[in-house]
Amino acid sequence: MSKRTATELQAASTSTDHEPRKTQRGNASKPEKVPDEGMGEFEDGWEDEFESDEEVVEGENADNEEMEVDEDVLPPIEESDEKPPVPQTFIPGVHELAEGEVLEADDSVYLMRHGLNVNWPCLSFDVLRDNMGDQRQRFPATAYIVSGTQADVAKNNEITVYKMSSLHKTQRNSDDSDSDDDEDDDALDEDPILEYRSIPHLGGVNRVRAQPLPSSQPLPSVSQPYFVASWSETGKVHVWDVRPLIEALDVPGYTIDKSRTNTPAFTVNSHGRAEGFAMDWASSGDANPTSLRLLTGDIHAKIFLTTTTPSGFNALSTPFLSHTSSVEDLQWSPSEAMVFASCSADQSIQIWDVRSKSRKSVAGIDHAHESDVNVISWNRSTSYLLLSGGDEGGIKAWDLRNVKKRGATGPGPSPVAAFNWHRAPITSIEWHPTEDSIFAASGADDQVTLWDLAVEQDDEEAGAMDETPEGGRDVPPQLLFVHQGQKDVKEVHWHPQFPGAVISTALDGFNVFKTISV
């Protein structure tokens, strides 16, 4: 992979207007305030130039007298040599908006950027695989996601499958400049289309995760289920078959069998009334629904395993117990089928083997962060790398080969990389599905950030950046991109079939974007 330099960072800020709309190009700028000098008397500079038809006729019959022109009506236009002010890049934590100022997106750093409003905000969503192919690059793009709502009352909540289509480019590629494709030009900045189908869900949805499907195989047939699990605030974990909802979005006139969709295929009752957020499916390696494994963790530090058999789901009654506080996130190992990782509000990251009879973790990092460890992500390409995000806003990358087994003495491992860019809790973190050095993160400071651990700062750049920028905050060379404009960002995912495309959810809906640099 080629090395990038720190100069490729693009800090892109979006307007607080949530509707998809055309925006001015250029970096986020601070608008000038125009003094209010009051309204003067209106003078029509063209008053003597335009006359009615009747006046013109009379003028022609009046001995062809010449009409006098007032030369002072239009003052000469003076050209100024001053160049318009260059918009400034808004860097969070360094710059602050003054009263009356708003941020505008710099669309020159986006290949695609769209915002989509929904009826109810959601804390969590997952990307659904489709049959339109992997590694696709063509526009307009289409994406399918599943989400759960946070409605005003428990009975109004839903599990919703969204189809996002007509995701056009918002910025033309430089190598497209000589293209004669007028149709593509007209498609720039077109609004996307959002369609959906929903099923009722009792209670707010804390987290949603879709059954993993292999990239080399198409979606299961209509008769086969496509399972989605939801963590409800009621303490229940429900498993739903959303395959009919996808069909209803794609096939005109398709009738949904509510007996199949509106009732959960299975409900995990192992947690009692304890609420939870942590959940992950094991990658089965094929589309066979009889080889699935689902992990769920609750606020009482318990982790339960649910498996599938030819006869259905089977929730195991014995929990995994090593954490001393709420389990915040869970991740199955991408390379070892029986191994998973967890993180907790007890500040630790634990590694587990489901074959262990003790139901205790086999290794761990006891003080991974200064406060709660909110989220983790296991690298699918380099399986010894694990990311973690903390409540203090820190992001850390761990080499699991250095993690000590349970009972070992001595100091714990140190992270191979650590970043303190975010100024609020990290709410989501995820490795790029194919690039093993790139990841995305979101924080409660209303930022979605894109990073590349492979970036190396050369000597010339290091000399140029010796001085700390105004505001006393350095920009890490590994920070590639800052996406803003959403309020209360909760979760971010890469689209596994559309390289570089990022989807995020927040209080004000979804953003879908693809940058020039990733």
C-alpha positions as CSV (number, residue, x, y, z in Angstrom):
1,M,0.0,0.0,0.0
2,S,1.4,3.4,-0.9
3,K,2.2,5.8,1.9
4,R,0.3,9.0,2.2
5,T,1.4,12.2,3.8
6,A,-0.2,14.4,6.4
7,T,-1.0,17.0,3.8
8,E,-3.8,14.9,2.4
9,L,-5.9,15.7,5.4
10,Q,-9.2,17.3,4.3
11,A,-11.2,18.8,7.2
12,A,-14.7,19.0,5.6
13,S,-17.5,20.7,7.5
14,T,-21.1,20.5,6.6
15,S,-24.0,22.9,7.1
16,T,-26.4,22.3,9.9
17,D,-29.1,22.1,7.3
18,H,-30.0,18.4,7.2
19,E,-31.8,18.3,3.9
20,P,-29.8,17.2,0.8
21,R,-29.0,20.4,-1.0
22,K,-26.4,22.0,-3.2
23,T,-23.6,23.7,-1.4
24,Q,-20.9,26.1,-2.2
25,R,-17.5,24.6,-3.0
26,G,-14.5,25.5,-1.0
27,N,-13.4,25.0,2.5
28,A,-15.6,26.0,5.4
29,S,-15.5,29.7,5.8
30,K,-16.7,32.3,8.3
31,P,-19.2,34.6,6.6
32,E,-18.7,38.3,6.9
33,K,-21.3,40.3,9.0
34,V,-22.8,43.2,7.0
35,P,-23.6,46.3,9.2
36,D,-27.2,47.3,9.2
37,E,-27.3,50.9,7.9
38,G,-31.0,51.1,7.4
39,M,-33.0,51.4,4.1
40,G,-32.4,54.5,2.0
41,E,-34.8,56.1,-0.5
42,F,-35.1,53.9,-3.6
43,E,-34.0,55.6,-6.9
44,D,-34.8,54.0,-10.2
45,G,-31.8,54.5,-12.3
46,W,-33.6,53.4,-15.5
47,E,-36.6,55.6,-14.9
48,D,-35.8,58.0,-17.8
49,E,-34.7,55.3,-20.2
50,F,-37.9,53.3,-20.5
51,E,-41.2,54.8,-21.7
52,S,-44.6,53.5,-22.6
53,D,-45.5,52.9,-26.3
54,E,-47.7,56.0,-26.3
55,E,-44.8,58.2,-25.2
56,V,-42.6,56.8,-27.9
57,V,-45.1,57.5,-30.6
58,E,-45.6,61.0,-29.4
59,G,-41.8,61.5,-29.3
60,E,-41.6,60.5,-33.0
61,N,-44.2,63.0,-34.0
62,A,-42.6,65.9,-32.1
63,D,-40.4,67.3,-34.9
64,N,-38.0,64.4,-34.4
65,E,-36.6,66.2,-31.4
66,E,-33.6,64.5,-29.8
67,M,-34.1,63.0,-26.4
68,E,-31.7,64.0,-23.8
69,V,-29.9,61.3,-21.8
70,D,-28.9,61.8,-18.3
71,E,-25.3,60.6,-18.2
72,D,-25.3,60.5,-14.4
73,V,-27.9,57.7,-14.1
74,L,-25.5,54.8,-14.2
75,P,-22.2,55.5,-12.4
76,P,-19.1,53.9,-13.8
77,I,-18.2,50.5,-12.4
78,E,-14.9,50.5,-10.8
79,E,-12.9,47.2,-11.0
80,S,-11.1,46.2,-7.8
81,D,-7.8,44.4,-7.8
82,E,-8.6,42.8,-4.4
83,K,-9.1,39.1,-4.5
84,P,-12.1,37.5,-2.7
85,P,-11.2,36.1,0.7
86,V,-10.1,32.4,0.6
87,P,-12.4,30.2,2.7
88,Q,-10.6,28.6,5.7
89,T,-10.7,25.0,6.7
90,F,-12.5,24.6,10.0
91,I,-10.5,22.4,12.4
92,P,-12.5,21.1,15.4
93,G,-10.9,22.0,18.7
94,V,-8.8,24.8,17.1
95,H,-11.4,27.1,15.5
96,E,-14.7,28.1,17.0
97,L,-17.8,29.5,15.2
98,A,-18.8,33.0,16.2
99,E,-22.5,33.9,16.7
100,G,-24.4,33.8,13.4
101,E,-21.8,31.7,11.6
102,V,-22.5,28.2,10.1
103,L,-20.3,25.7,8.4
104,E,-20.6,24.9,4.7
105,A,-19.4,21.6,3.1
106,D,-16.4,21.7,0.8
107,D,-17.7,19.4,-1.8
108,S,-14.4,19.4,-3.7
109,V,-13.1,16.8,-1.2
110,Y,-16.1,14.5,-1.6
111,L,-16.8,12.2,-4.5
112,M,-20.3,11.7,-3.0
113,R,-22.1,13.2,-0.1
114,H,-25.8,12.8,0.8
115,G,-28.0,13.3,3.8
116,L,-31.2,11.4,4.4
117,N,-33.9,12.2,7.0
118,V,-35.9,9.5,8.7
119,N,-39.0,9.4,10.8
120,W,-37.3,8.4,14.0
121,P,-33.6,8.6,14.9
122,C,-31.7,5.4,15.5
123,L,-28.7,4.4,17.7
124,S,-27.6,1.6,15.5
125,F,-27.8,0.2,12.0
126,D,-26.0,-2.4,9.8
127,V,-25.3,-2.7,6.1
128,L,-27.1,-5.5,4.2
129,R,-25.4,-7.3,1.4
130,D,-27.0,-7.2,-2.0
131,N,-26.6,-8.9,-5.4
132,M,-25.2,-5.9,-7.3
133,G,-21.6,-7.1,-7.0
134,D,-18.5,-6.4,-5.0
135,Q,-15.8,-3.7,-5.6
136,R,-18.3,-1.6,-7.5
137,Q,-17.4,2.0,-8.4
138,R,-20.2,3.2,-10.8
139,F,-22.6,5.9,-10.0
140,P,-25.4,6.3,-9.1
141,A,-25.0,3.9,-6.3
142,T,-27.5,1.9,-4.2
143,A,-27.2,0.7,-0.7
144,Y,-29.4,-1.4,1.7
145,I,-29.3,-1.0,5.5
146,V,-31.3,-2.2,8.4
147,S,-31.9,0.0,11.5
148,G,-33.9,0.2,14.7
149,T,-35.7,3.3,15.9
150,Q,-35.7,5.4,19.1
151,A,-39.4,6.5,19.0
152,D,-41.3,8.6,21.5
153,V,-43.0,5.6,23.1
154,A,-42.1,1.9,23.2
155,K,-44.9,0.7,21.0
156,N,-44.0,3.1,18.1
157,N,-40.6,1.5,17.5
158,E,-39.7,-0.4,14.4
159,I,-37.1,-2.5,12.6
160,T,-36.7,-0.9,9.2
161,V,-35.0,-1.9,6.0
162,Y,-34.0,1.1,3.9
163,K,-33.1,1.1,0.2
164,M,-30.9,4.2,-0.6
165,S,-30.8,4.7,-4.4
166,S,-29.8,7.4,-6.8
167,L,-26.7,8.1,-4.8
168,H,-25.1,10.4,-7.4
169,K,-21.7,12.0,-7.4
170,T,-21.4,15.3,-5.8
171,Q,-18.0,16.0,-7.2
172,R,-16.6,15.2,-10.6
173,N,-13.3,13.2,-10.9
174,S,-10.4,15.1,-12.3
175,D,-10.0,12.4,-15.0
176,D,-13.6,13.0,-16.0
177,S,-12.8,16.5,-17.1
178,D,-12.6,15.7,-20.8
179,S,-15.7,13.4,-20.8
180,D,-18.6,14.2,-23.1
181,D,-21.1,12.4,-20.9
182,D,-23.6,15.2,-20.4
183,E,-25.9,12.9,-18.6
184,D,-23.3,12.3,-15.9
185,D,-22.9,16.1,-15.5
186,D,-26.6,16.6,-15.0
187,A,-26.5,13.9,-12.3
188,L,-24.2,15.8,-10.0
189,D,-25.9,16.9,-6.8
190,E,-29.1,15.1,-7.5
191,D,-31.1,14.2,-4.4
192,P,-31.1,10.5,-3.4
193,I,-34.2,8.3,-3.1
194,L,-35.0,6.7,0.2
195,E,-37.5,3.8,0.3
196,Y,-38.3,1.5,3.3
197,R,-40.3,-1.3,4.8
198,S,-40.8,-1.8,8.5
199,I,-41.9,-4.2,11.1
200,P,-43.1,-3.3,14.6
201,H,-40.6,-3.6,17.5
202,L,-41.6,-3.2,21.2
203,G,-39.1,-0.9,22.9
204,G,-36.2,1.2,21.6
205,V,-33.5,-0.6,19.7
206,N,-30.1,-0.3,21.3
207,R,-28.2,-2.2,18.6
208,V,-28.9,-4.0,15.3
209,R,-26.6,-6.5,13.6
210,A,-27.2,-8.5,10.4
211,Q,-26.3,-12.1,9.7
212,P,-22.9,-12.1,8.0
213,L,-22.9,-13.4,4.4
214,P,-19.9,-14.4,2.4
215,S,-18.8,-11.9,-0.3
216,S,-18.3,-14.7,-2.9
217,Q,-21.9,-15.8,-2.8
218,P,-25.2,-14.1,-3.8
219,L,-28.0,-13.4,-1.4
220,P,-30.0,-16.5,-0.3
221,S,-33.1,-17.3,-2.2
222,V,-36.5,-15.8,-1.2
223,S,-37.3,-19.0,0.7
224,Q,-34.2,-18.7,2.8
225,P,-34.1,-16.3,5.8
226,Y,-31.8,-13.3,6.1
227,F,-31.5,-12.9,9.9
228,V,-31.1,-9.6,11.8
229,A,-30.8,-9.4,15.6
230,S,-32.0,-6.5,17.7
231,W,-31.1,-5.6,21.3
232,S,-34.2,-4.1,22.9
233,E,-34.3,-1.8,25.8
234,T,-36.8,-4.3,27.3
235,G,-34.0,-6.7,27.9
236,K,-34.9,-9.0,25.0
237,V,-32.8,-9.9,22.0
238,H,-35.0,-10.7,19.0
239,V,-34.0,-12.4,15.8
240,W,-36.0,-11.3,12.6
241,D,-36.1,-12.5,9.1
242,V,-35.9,-9.4,6.9
243,R,-35.7,-11.2,3.5
244,P,-39.3,-10.4,2.6
245,L,-38.7,-6.7,3.4
246,I,-35.9,-6.6,0.9
247,E,-38.0,-8.4,-1.7
248,A,-40.8,-5.9,-1.2
249,L,-38.4,-3.0,-2.0
250,D,-37.2,-4.7,-5.2
251,V,-40.2,-6.5,-6.6
252,P,-43.2,-4.4,-7.6
253,G,-46.4,-5.8,-6.2
254,Y,-44.6,-8.1,-3.8
255,T,-46.9,-9.0,-0.8
256,I,-45.2,-9.3,2.6
257,D,-46.2,-12.3,4.6
258,K,-46.7,-10.7,8.0
259,S,-46.8,-14.0,9.8
260,R,-43.1,-14.4,8.7
261,T,-41.9,-10.9,9.4
262,N,-43.9,-9.4,12.2
263,T,-43.1,-12.1,14.7
264,P,-39.5,-12.8,15.7
265,A,-38.0,-16.0,14.4
266,F,-36.5,-16.3,17.9
267,T,-36.2,-14.4,21.2
268,V,-33.2,-14.6,23.5
269,N,-34.5,-14.4,27.1
270,S,-31.2,-15.3,28.8
271,H,-30.6,-11.8,30.0
272,G,-33.8,-11.5,32.0
273,R,-34.7,-7.9,32.2
274,A,-31.2,-6.6,31.9
275,E,-30.7,-4.1,29.1
276,G,-27.7,-4.4,26.8
277,F,-25.8,-3.0,23.8
278,A,-23.1,-5.5,22.9
279,M,-23.9,-8.0,20.1
280,D,-22.1,-9.7,17.2
281,W,-22.8,-12.6,14.8
282,A,-20.0,-15.1,13.9
283,S,-19.1,-15.3,10.3
284,S,-20.2,-18.7,9.2
285,G,-18.3,-18.8,6.0
286,D,-21.4,-19.6,4.0
287,A,-25.1,-18.6,3.8
288,N,-26.3,-21.6,5.7
289,P,-28.5,-20.3,8.6
290,T,-27.9,-23.6,10.6
291,S,-24.3,-22.6,11.4
292,L,-24.8,-19.2,13.0
293,R,-23.5,-18.1,16.4
294,L,-24.8,-14.9,18.1
295,L,-23.1,-13.3,21.1
296,T,-25.0,-10.8,23.4
297,G,-23.7,-8.9,26.4
298,D,-25.7,-6.9,29.0
299,I,-25.2,-4.1,31.5
300,H,-24.8,-6.7,34.3
301,A,-21.5,-8.0,32.8
302,K,-22.9,-11.2,31.4
303,I,-22.3,-12.6,27.9
304,F,-24.5,-15.3,26.4
305,L,-24.1,-17.4,23.3
306,T,-26.9,-18.4,21.1
307,T,-26.3,-21.0,18.3
308,T,-28.4,-22.4,15.5
309,T,-29.1,-26.1,14.7
310,P,-31.2,-27.7,12.0
311,S,-34.1,-27.6,14.4
312,G,-33.8,-23.8,15.2
313,F,-32.0,-21.5,17.6
314,N,-30.6,-22.6,21.0
315,A,-29.8,-20.0,23.7
316,L,-27.2,-21.4,26.1
317,S,-28.0,-20.7,29.8
318,T,-24.5,-20.4,31.2
319,P,-22.9,-16.9,30.8
320,F,-19.3,-15.9,30.2
321,L,-18.2,-14.0,33.3
322,S,-14.9,-12.0,33.7
323,H,-16.0,-8.4,33.4
324,T,-17.1,-6.5,36.5
325,S,-19.2,-3.9,34.8
326,S,-21.4,-3.4,31.7
327,V,-20.3,-5.2,28.5
328,E,-20.2,-2.5,25.8
329,D,-19.2,-4.3,22.7
330,L,-18.4,-7.8,21.3
331,Q,-16.4,-8.9,18.3
332,W,-15.8,-12.5,16.9
333,S,-12.3,-13.2,15.7
334,P,-12.1,-13.1,11.9
335,S,-9.6,-16.0,11.9
336,E,-10.4,-18.3,14.8
337,A,-14.0,-19.5,14.8
338,M,-14.2,-20.1,18.6
339,V,-12.5,-16.9,19.8
340,F,-14.1,-13.5,20.5
341,A,-13.2,-10.2,22.2
342,S,-15.2,-8.0,24.5
343,C,-14.9,-4.6,26.1
344,S,-16.5,-3.1,29.2
345,A,-17.1,-0.1,31.3
346,D,-14.6,-1.8,33.7
347,Q,-11.9,-0.3,31.4
348,S,-10.8,-3.7,30.2
349,I,-10.6,-5.7,26.9
350,Q,-11.0,-9.5,27.3
351,I,-10.3,-12.3,24.9
352,W,-12.4,-15.5,25.2
353,D,-12.5,-19.1,23.9
354,V,-16.0,-20.6,23.8
355,R,-14.5,-24.0,24.4
356,S,-13.2,-23.0,27.8
357,K,-15.1,-24.9,30.5
358,S,-14.5,-22.2,33.0
359,R,-16.4,-19.6,31.0
360,K,-13.7,-17.1,31.9
361,S,-11.6,-15.0,29.6
362,V,-8.3,-16.6,28.5
363,A,-6.4,-13.3,28.1
364,G,-7.0,-9.6,28.4
365,I,-5.9,-6.0,28.8
366,D,-7.1,-4.8,32.3
367,H,-6.5,-1.0,31.9
368,A,-7.0,-0.5,28.2
369,H,-8.4,3.0,28.6
370,E,-8.7,5.6,31.3
371,S,-12.5,5.1,31.5
372,D,-15.2,2.9,29.9
373,V,-14.1,1.1,26.8
374,N,-17.1,1.7,24.5
375,V,-16.3,0.0,21.2
376,I,-13.9,-2.4,19.6
377,S,-13.1,-3.6,16.0
378,W,-11.1,-6.7,15.0
379,N,-9.1,-6.3,11.8
380,R,-10.3,-8.8,9.2
381,S,-7.1,-8.6,7.1
382,T,-4.5,-8.5,9.9
383,S,-6.1,-10.6,12.6
384,Y,-3.7,-9.7,15.4
385,L,-4.8,-6.0,15.3
386,L,-7.7,-4.7,17.4
387,L,-9.0,-1.2,17.7
388,S,-10.7,0.3,20.8
389,G,-12.5,3.5,21.6
390,G,-12.9,4.9,25.0
391,D,-15.3,7.2,26.9
392,E,-12.5,9.7,27.3
393,G,-12.3,10.1,23.5
394,G,-9.2,8.1,23.0
395,I,-8.6,5.6,20.2
396,K,-6.0,2.8,20.5
397,A,-4.7,0.1,18.3
398,W,-3.5,-3.2,20.0
399,D,-1.3,-6.0,18.8
400,L,-3.0,-9.0,20.3
401,R,0.3,-11.0,20.1
402,N,1.4,-9.0,23.1
403,V,-1.6,-9.6,25.2
404,K,-0.8,-11.7,28.2
405,K,-2.8,-14.8,29.2
406,R,-5.0,-14.7,32.3
407,G,-2.9,-15.1,35.5
408,A,0.4,-13.9,33.9
409,T,2.3,-11.3,36.0
410,G,4.0,-8.2,34.9
411,P,2.8,-5.0,33.2
412,G,0.2,-5.1,30.5
413,P,0.8,-4.4,26.8
414,S,1.1,-0.9,25.4
415,P,-0.9,0.1,22.3
416,V,0.9,0.2,19.0
417,A,-0.8,3.5,18.2
418,A,-2.9,5.9,20.3
419,F,-4.8,9.1,19.3
420,N,-6.6,11.7,21.4
421,W,-8.2,13.8,18.6
422,H,-11.8,13.4,19.6
423,R,-13.0,15.6,22.5
424,A,-15.9,13.4,23.6
425,P,-16.7,9.6,24.0
426,I,-16.0,7.4,21.0
427,T,-19.4,6.0,19.9
428,S,-18.3,3.7,17.0
429,I,-15.1,2.4,15.4
430,E,-14.6,0.1,12.4
431,W,-11.7,-1.2,10.3
432,H,-11.9,-0.8,6.5
433,P,-13.2,-4.1,5.1
434,T,-10.2,-4.6,2.8
435,E,-7.5,-2.0,3.7
436,D,-5.8,-3.2,6.8
437,S,-4.4,0.2,7.9
438,I,-7.5,2.3,7.4
439,F,-10.4,2.8,9.9
440,A,-13.3,5.0,10.6
441,A,-14.5,6.4,14.0
442,S,-17.3,8.5,15.3
443,G,-17.6,10.5,18.5
444,A,-20.1,12.4,20.6
445,D,-18.2,15.6,19.5
446,D,-20.2,15.3,16.2
447,Q,-17.2,14.1,14.2
448,V,-16.8,11.2,11.9
449,T,-13.0,10.7,11.3
450,L,-11.1,8.6,8.8
451,W,-7.6,7.4,9.7
452,D,-4.7,5.5,8.0
453,L,-2.0,4.0,10.3
454,A,0.3,3.5,7.2
455,V,0.8,7.3,6.8
456,E,4.3,8.3,7.5
457,Q,5.3,11.9,8.0
458,D,8.5,12.8,6.1
459,D,11.3,14.9,7.3
460,E,10.3,18.0,5.3
461,E,6.8,17.9,6.7
462,A,8.0,17.3,10.2
463,G,10.2,20.5,9.9
464,A,7.2,22.5,8.5
465,M,5.0,21.3,11.3
466,D,7.3,22.0,14.2
467,E,5.2,25.0,15.2
468,T,2.0,24.2,16.9
469,P,-1.0,25.7,15.0
470,E,-3.1,28.4,16.4
471,G,-5.2,27.0,19.2
472,G,-2.4,24.7,20.4
473,R,-3.6,21.5,18.7
474,D,-1.6,19.4,16.3
475,V,-3.3,17.4,13.5
476,P,-2.1,13.8,13.6
477,P,-0.6,12.8,10.2
478,Q,-2.7,9.6,10.3
479,L,-5.9,11.6,10.4
480,L,-7.0,11.7,6.7
481,F,-10.5,13.2,6.9
482,V,-13.0,14.9,9.2
483,H,-16.7,14.7,8.3
484,Q,-19.0,17.0,10.2
485,G,-22.6,18.4,10.0
486,Q,-24.5,15.7,11.9
487,K,-25.7,16.0,15.5
488,D,-25.1,13.3,18.1
489,V,-23.4,10.7,15.8
490,K,-23.9,7.2,17.1
491,E,-22.6,4.7,14.6
492,V,-20.5,4.5,11.4
493,H,-19.9,1.6,9.0
494,W,-18.0,1.1,5.7
495,H,-20.0,-0.4,2.9
496,P,-18.3,-3.7,2.2
497,Q,-19.3,-3.8,-1.5
498,F,-18.8,-0.2,-2.4
499,P,-15.1,0.6,-1.6
500,G,-14.6,3.7,0.4
501,A,-18.3,4.5,1.0
502,V,-19.1,5.4,4.6
503,I,-22.6,5.5,6.2
504,S,-23.2,7.2,9.6
505,T,-26.3,7.6,11.7
506,A,-27.1,10.4,14.1
507,L,-30.0,12.2,15.8
508,D,-30.8,14.0,12.5
509,G,-30.7,11.0,10.2
510,F,-28.2,9.3,7.9
511,N,-25.2,10.5,5.9
512,V,-23.7,8.6,3.0
513,F,-20.4,9.8,1.7
514,K,-17.3,8.8,-0.2
515,T,-14.2,11.0,-0.1
516,I,-11.6,11.7,-2.8
517,S,-8.7,10.6,-0.5
518,V,-10.0,7.1,0.6
